[in-house]
Amino acid sequence: MVPTGPRTLAETIETPGSTEAASLDRAANDRVGRRDFLHRGARAVGWCGLGAMLVGGGAATAGFFFPRVLYEPPTWFVAGKPESFSPGEVNERFVASQRVWIVRARAGIYAVQARCTHLGCSPSWFTEEQLFKCPCHGSNFNLAGDVVAGPAPQPLFRVSLKLDDEGQIVVDRALAENRPGAREAGGFLLRL
């Protein structure tokens, strides 16, 4: 049989060995049904989940070998020699950097933390009035740190200080005391 005109789709498919029939067969076989599509999608999601789990587990395992350390500045600092503090003076040299006043009184040298016991604001020292005054809510403290006026419930804290081997004052802000009697004893008052 010799073709005399254009062929129909049925004739093309029935003709064995034709290139058009082979391409149509491949196209029919390459089609993905709904069930195959869903199976392939489920497999892809499964492999992605497994990969994410392995990557997350590997990251967590690697993180185990690097400790979580918080690097903070030291709580202590060297204030200088006792001779550098004048008697009856409140030294404000360390207020900005360490939040501490160094006070040299008749009894000795002590360090007062520049933090109001009401809400934690930074008080200021007023030489004329001989008072620490908190600008936030009006608390006033005397030279010893005791509450004179205002809403502050407790005296100012004194922080620990000691002399090192070279005769310099070392102030440690990690140790603080504000109870009268206890703050005059121990490491909160450096007697000279």
Phi, psi and omega in degrees: 000129181251127180292139182250348182201193179296145182264153176272169181297321180297320180292324181292318182290325184283342182280112181287145176083357181282149181288328178293322179293321180294320180291324178291324177295318178296319179296320179292323180285331181282346178295139180253126178282172181298316181296315178297320180299316180292321177295316179296319178296318180295321177296318180297317178296319179298314179294322177295318178297317178297318178297317179296321179296317180294318179294315178297317178295322177294320179294319179294321178294319178294323178295335179297330183276354178244108184294149178268095183248133177263112181271107179246157177294156180297153181275353182248157175208160179265123184268339181121187181282149178301331180293340182280357179249121182284145178297139180076009183255145170255111183274124183258014183299329185254009182293315182290319185271326186238354184058047182219136169259141173255123183243129174250109180252181179297325183286336181152201181250135174220161182243128181252131179286130182275065180214117182294139181279359177280293180229012174086013178290168179262109177290168176241153178264129177247106185297318183300321183265350183056045181224147166268125182238132178269125182284344185287305186230010172085018176291141178237141180229143178278186184299329179280348181098002180285149180288127177255320180204160174105180185277358182298129184277341186221163175292165175294152180278142169259142180253158186292143173213154180204168176264135176272186184295335181268002179084018179261150180279127176249121182256129179243109182285351181285334180254120183224150180213140177227006178280125177303138184097306179286328181283343177271349181253174175068217185267018182258356177220122180263104181279134181246000000 
